Amino acid sequence: MSAAGVMRFVDPTQDPWKAPAEAVSLPKAYALLSLDQWTDLRGLWPAAVPVGVVLANTVDVQALVSELPRWSLVALQFPKWTDGRAYSQARLLRARLRFKGEVRATGEVVADMLPLLQRSGFDAALMRPDQSLDAARRALRFFASHYQGDVIQSRPLFTRIEA
């Protein structure tokens, strides 16, 4: 995760990660594959070639623990902004499975989601096109601290206050 939980906003025009336009036959750096594509190609994929995988929010990330060391990026999907299953996936990736690569929020990502995205382990977001980056950055400054622990600060506030 990026230093101090800093959120990066993905500019699709500058992003090196690309979903292949056609069937993938040869490993290509910064390919953003579906889980099925990865499953078909993992035996051919050199360890030195960065690969990212897009996961639906219905995928059990704990079942993929053996795959994680090979991935540089996991893109988690929000098919609707009201569907929060990807938050749980991100938390598991960071806190339990210790995934060190980029965890990216994709799909219906709106500015109001940013504080919880950051707290649950996302370090990059591809915002919905109608969203203001200024509003998203402001959303990250809404709260100076939180009472509960999270992936950035695992200790709850009451354990951080000196008597």
C-alpha positions as CSV (number, residue, x, y, z in Angstrom):
1,M,0.0,0.0,0.0
2,S,1.2,3.5,-0.7
3,A,2.9,5.5,2.0
4,A,0.6,6.8,4.8
5,G,-2.5,5.5,3.0
6,V,-2.3,8.1,0.2
7,M,-5.0,7.5,-2.5
8,R,-3.9,7.7,-6.1
9,F,-6.5,8.6,-8.7
10,V,-6.1,6.7,-12.0
11,D,-6.1,8.7,-15.2
12,P,-7.3,6.2,-17.8
13,T,-5.4,8.1,-20.5
14,Q,-2.1,7.7,-18.7
15,D,-2.6,4.3,-17.0
16,P,-0.1,1.7,-18.2
17,W,-2.5,-1.1,-17.2
18,K,-4.6,-2.2,-20.1
19,A,-7.2,-4.9,-20.6
20,P,-6.3,-6.8,-23.7
21,A,-8.5,-6.0,-26.7
22,E,-8.4,-9.6,-27.9
23,A,-7.5,-13.0,-26.6
24,V,-4.2,-13.0,-24.8
25,S,-1.7,-15.6,-26.2
26,L,1.6,-14.1,-25.1
27,P,2.5,-12.4,-21.8
28,K,2.6,-8.6,-22.0
29,A,3.7,-6.3,-19.2
30,Y,0.9,-4.4,-17.5
31,A,-1.8,-6.6,-18.9
32,L,-5.0,-6.3,-16.8
33,L,-6.6,-9.8,-17.1
34,S,-9.8,-11.3,-16.0
35,L,-9.5,-14.2,-13.5
36,D,-10.3,-16.7,-16.2
37,Q,-7.6,-15.3,-18.5
38,W,-5.1,-15.5,-15.7
39,T,-6.1,-19.0,-14.9
40,D,-5.5,-20.0,-18.5
41,L,-2.2,-18.2,-18.8
42,R,-0.5,-18.4,-15.4
43,G,1.7,-21.3,-16.3
44,L,3.1,-19.3,-19.3
45,W,3.5,-16.0,-17.4
46,P,7.1,-15.1,-16.5
47,A,7.5,-14.0,-12.9
48,A,9.3,-10.8,-14.1
49,V,6.4,-9.6,-16.2
50,P,3.9,-7.5,-14.2
51,V,0.3,-8.6,-14.4
52,G,-2.9,-7.3,-12.9
53,V,-6.1,-9.2,-12.4
54,V,-9.7,-7.8,-12.3
55,L,-11.9,-9.6,-9.7
56,A,-15.6,-9.5,-9.5
57,N,-16.9,-8.6,-6.0
58,T,-18.3,-12.2,-5.7
59,V,-14.8,-13.8,-5.7
60,D,-13.4,-15.3,-2.5
61,V,-10.0,-13.6,-2.4
62,Q,-8.8,-16.0,0.4
63,A,-9.0,-18.8,-2.2
64,L,-6.5,-17.0,-4.3
65,V,-3.7,-16.7,-1.7
66,S,-1.3,-18.7,-3.8
67,E,-1.8,-16.4,-6.8
68,L,-1.2,-13.1,-5.0
69,P,2.6,-13.1,-5.1
70,R,2.5,-13.2,-8.9
71,W,0.1,-10.2,-9.2
72,S,1.2,-6.5,-9.1
73,L,-2.3,-5.2,-9.2
74,V,-5.8,-6.4,-8.1
75,A,-8.7,-4.3,-9.5
76,L,-11.8,-4.8,-7.4
77,Q,-15.2,-4.0,-8.9
78,F,-18.0,-1.9,-7.6
79,P,-20.9,-2.8,-10.0
80,K,-23.1,-0.3,-8.0
81,W,-21.9,2.3,-5.6
82,T,-24.2,0.8,-3.0
83,D,-22.7,-2.7,-3.2
84,G,-19.9,-2.8,-0.7
85,R,-18.5,-6.3,-1.1
86,A,-15.3,-5.1,-2.6
87,Y,-14.5,-3.2,0.6
88,S,-14.3,-6.6,2.4
89,Q,-12.2,-8.0,-0.4
90,A,-9.7,-5.1,0.0
91,R,-9.6,-5.5,3.7
92,L,-8.9,-9.2,3.4
93,L,-6.2,-8.6,0.8
94,R,-4.4,-6.1,3.0
95,A,-4.9,-7.1,6.6
96,R,-5.2,-10.9,6.4
97,L,-3.4,-11.9,3.2
98,R,-0.8,-9.1,3.3
99,F,-1.0,-8.3,-0.4
100,K,1.6,-5.6,-1.2
101,G,0.6,-4.7,-4.7
102,E,-1.8,-2.1,-5.8
103,V,-5.5,-2.5,-4.8
104,R,-7.6,-0.5,-7.2
105,A,-11.3,0.4,-7.0
106,T,-13.1,0.3,-10.3
107,G,-16.7,0.6,-11.6
108,E,-19.2,2.8,-9.9
109,V,-16.7,4.6,-7.7
110,V,-18.0,8.0,-6.4
111,A,-16.3,10.7,-4.2
112,D,-18.3,9.8,-1.1
113,M,-16.7,6.3,-1.1
114,L,-13.1,7.6,-0.8
115,P,-12.7,7.6,3.0
116,L,-13.9,4.0,3.3
117,L,-12.0,2.9,0.3
118,Q,-8.8,4.2,1.8
119,R,-9.5,2.8,5.3
120,S,-10.3,-0.7,3.9
121,G,-7.0,-1.0,1.9
122,F,-7.5,0.6,-1.6
123,D,-4.6,2.7,-2.7
124,A,-5.9,3.6,-6.1
125,A,-9.3,4.5,-7.6
126,L,-10.6,4.8,-11.1
127,M,-13.4,7.3,-10.5
128,R,-16.7,7.2,-12.4
129,P,-16.4,9.7,-15.3
130,D,-19.0,12.1,-13.9
131,Q,-17.1,12.5,-10.6
132,S,-15.0,15.5,-9.6
133,L,-11.4,14.8,-8.5
134,D,-11.5,17.9,-6.4
135,A,-14.6,16.6,-4.6
136,A,-12.8,13.2,-4.2
137,R,-9.7,14.8,-2.7
138,R,-11.9,16.8,-0.3
139,A,-13.7,13.6,0.8
140,L,-10.4,12.2,1.9
141,R,-9.9,15.1,4.3
142,F,-13.4,14.9,5.9
143,F,-12.1,13.1,9.0
144,A,-8.7,13.7,10.7
145,S,-8.9,10.3,12.5
146,H,-11.3,7.4,13.2
147,Y,-12.2,5.7,16.4
148,Q,-12.0,2.2,15.0
149,G,-8.9,0.6,13.7
150,D,-8.4,0.1,9.9
151,V,-5.7,-1.1,7.5
152,I,-3.8,2.2,7.9
153,Q,-4.0,2.4,11.7
154,S,-4.9,-1.0,13.2
155,R,-5.2,0.2,16.8
156,P,-8.5,1.9,17.9
157,L,-8.3,5.4,19.1
158,F,-8.7,4.6,22.8
159,T,-5.4,2.6,22.7
160,R,-3.6,5.6,21.1
161,I,-4.6,8.2,23.7
162,E,-2.1,8.8,26.4
163,A,-3.4,9.2,29.9
